[in-house]
Amino acid sequence: MKTFTLSTALVVATAGFALAQENPAPSREGGYGLGRTALPEEIAAWDIDIRPDGTGLPVGLGDVYTGEELFVDLCSACHGDFGEAVGRWPQLAGGYGTLESEDPVKTIGSYWPYLSTVWDYVHRAMPYGSAQSLTDDEVYAIVAYLMYVNDMVDDDFELSNENFLEIAMPNEDNFFMDDRAETEYTLFTGEPCMENCRESVEITARATILNVTPEQEAAAAAEAAAAEAAAAAEEAAVVEAAAEEAVAEEAPGPDPALVAQGETLFRQCASCHQIGEGATNRTGPMLNHTYGAPVGVHEGFRYSPAFQAARDSGMVWDDASLTAYLMDPRGFIPGNRMAFRGLRSEEEAAAMIAYLRAAGGDAE
């Protein structure tokens, strides 16, 4: 058996060092001698980003209707039919006016700054599990539909490489270059002032002069007036409640079976609309007090131009108008943004109306 001695190890190490000196590894600038130069087609397969100025955008087009069909087939399992989200998957539509709230909803319409980001992400990463399987025209169509459910375009809109740069996202102006180095850095550098930071402190007014500390007499008078107003309001409430009770006794209530059928039908609307106590606007307006009200008047909701025109024409939600709209939303008010295709019969419409009135009440 051969023995590997210390002297042998030294010989091997010395030889290896000499070999390394004769054939040094390439410098960092020249690479490490591994791999090969990427081929143009390999680079092209990864170089697919789309810039806000349109760089990289391919030729193509797609319309809202085609995008809706694709979205329902390929995307709705996670994002819902109208971008309202399923479970904990991201919500893609709505959220307007929430960014300054305690629970901001950051969607394509309420938050994203550039349409190119939407196109790039759909093209690069969607649909889930089959990334980059969409054609360019299909991506244009899905992006057009996402714009539609975010109230950015009408249902006859067609997106293409030719009109792409004409689109301005609703929140684009709220994004700006980071200028903190110029505007804030100087405020937080240097030695902080710890004493005698102001030359003088002057009292400019007192609370009694500003009338924020009322005299006892004024306070007593205000308290008496408040008590009198409360008593009057209580008396008026009692009278009003009695009147409402009398009306309720005279008027027949809705058919419970019809209301129950309408509640079941409303499940297909609940992804976009809320009704009942605590209802708020979502992708669609909340529906409390709809029956008997003018079209398009729920406060805080951004109605489409088509709905605004219907409201200006004096249209009111009654049995006839609600039935026609629920059965054919796009046909009854052309150009409106509701993606729902419509109920199947007048019987279903009657049930839905009964539920809307029972759950949300009539117009006040």
LINRANOR-V774194 format. One record per backbone hydrogen bond with DSSP energy under -1.0 kcal/mol. CO is the residue of the C=O (numbers start at 1). NH is the residue of the N-H. If there is no record, write none. Layout:
co->CO nh->NH
co->CO nh->NH
This chain:
co->5 nh->9
co->6 nh->10
co->7 nh->11
co->8 nh->12
co->9 nh->13
co->10 nh->14
co->11 nh->15
co->12 nh->16
co->13 nh->17
co->14 nh->18
co->15 nh->19
co->16 nh->20
co->17 nh->21
co->18 nh->22
co->19 nh->23
co->39 nh->43
co->40 nh->44
co->41 nh->45
co->43 nh->47
co->46 nh->48
co->51 nh->54
co->54 nh->57
co->55 nh->51
co->60 nh->161
co->62 nh->159
co->63 nh->67
co->64 nh->68
co->65 nh->69
co->66 nh->70
co->67 nh->71
co->68 nh->72
co->69 nh->73
co->70 nh->74
co->71 nh->75
co->71 nh->76
co->75 nh->78
co->75 nh->79
co->76 nh->80
co->78 nh->86
co->79 nh->85
co->80 nh->83
co->83 nh->92
co->83 nh->93
co->86 nh->89
co->92 nh->108
co->95 nh->98
co->98 nh->101
co->107 nh->111
co->107 nh->112
co->115 nh->119
co->116 nh->120
co->117 nh->121
co->118 nh->122
co->119 nh->123
co->120 nh->124
co->121 nh->125
co->122 nh->126
co->127 nh->130
co->130 nh->133
co->135 nh->139
co->136 nh->140
co->137 nh->141
co->138 nh->142
co->139 nh->143
co->140 nh->144
co->141 nh->145
co->142 nh->146
co->143 nh->147
co->144 nh->148
co->145 nh->149
co->147 nh->152
co->148 nh->151
co->154 nh->157
co->157 nh->64
co->159 nh->62
co->163 nh->166
co->164 nh->167
co->169 nh->172
co->171 nh->174
co->172 nh->175
co->179 nh->183
co->180 nh->184
co->180 nh->185
co->184 nh->187
co->185 nh->188
co->206 nh->210
co->207 nh->212
co->215 nh->219
co->216 nh->220
co->217 nh->221
co->218 nh->222
co->219 nh->223
co->220 nh->224
co->221 nh->225
co->222 nh->226
co->223 nh->227
co->224 nh->228
co->225 nh->229
co->226 nh->230
co->227 nh->231
co->228 nh->232
co->229 nh->233
co->230 nh->234
co->231 nh->235
co->232 nh->236
co->233 nh->237
co->234 nh->238
co->235 nh->239
co->236 nh->240
co->237 nh->241
co->238 nh->242
co->239 nh->243
co->240 nh->244
co->241 nh->245
co->242 nh->246
co->243 nh->247
co->244 nh->248
co->245 nh->249
co->246 nh->250
co->247 nh->251
co->255 nh->259
co->256 nh->260
co->257 nh->261
co->258 nh->262
co->259 nh->263
co->260 nh->264
co->261 nh->265
co->262 nh->266
co->264 nh->267
co->265 nh->268
co->266 nh->269
co->266 nh->270
co->269 nh->272
co->269 nh->273
co->272 nh->284
co->274 nh->287
co->276 nh->279
co->284 nh->282
co->290 nh->293
co->291 nh->363
co->293 nh->317
co->298 nh->301
co->301 nh->303
co->304 nh->308
co->305 nh->309
co->306 nh->310
co->307 nh->311
co->308 nh->312
co->309 nh->313
co->310 nh->315
co->311 nh->314
co->315 nh->295
co->316 nh->318
co->317 nh->292
co->318 nh->322
co->319 nh->323
co->320 nh->324
co->321 nh->325
co->322 nh->326
co->323 nh->327
co->324 nh->328
co->326 nh->343
co->328 nh->332
co->329 nh->333
co->333 nh->336
co->345 nh->349
co->346 nh->350
co->347 nh->351
co->348 nh->352
co->349 nh->353
co->350 nh->354
co->351 nh->355
co->352 nh->356
co->353 nh->357
co->354 nh->358
co->355 nh->359
co->356 nh->360
co->357 nh->361
co->360 nh->289
